Amino acid sequence: MDVERIHTDVLIIGSGPIGCTYARTLLEQPGIQVTMVDMGSQQSSIKGENLKNVQLPHLGLEHTS
């Protein structure tokens, strides 16, 4: 099995609002290499969509305020 190695200064797991904010702040510093990965399955065909704001009653997932 071939293994790909990635060299980075900072690894951020999760591309939600907090992860993106940290990445943006870090990338403002010159010379910092930031890598962001997301965990879990993609439950929407729209990349980056936040399912906390989506109603999916057929899955029993309904946003409640």
ABEGO torsion letter per residue (X at the ends): XBBBBBBBABBBBEABAAAAAAAAAAAABBGBBBBBBBBEBBABABBGBBAAABBBAAAGBBBBX
